[in-house]
């Protein structure tokens, strides 16, 4: 199965987020606590998750628009995606 360019970009975003989470985990186990670094890592991971969510929903919506021709089906999917996005 071949990934599209957009899917590949999403996977790269996830990998960066995982790296940020690993760095946060390392600050927990590190003997020397660097509070400023921990806060910056948390902020970066949080922002990265927000940007990933936005990109993922955008990609999902593009897929829905390309795949479905019926306006009522598209409207239903848009409403579901918006509801899911705001219930995070």
PyMOL commands that set and color helices and strands:
alter all, ss='L'
color gray80, all
select helices_A, chain A and resi 5-29+35-67+71-86
alter helices_A, ss='H'
color red, helices_A
deselect
rebuild
show_as cartoon
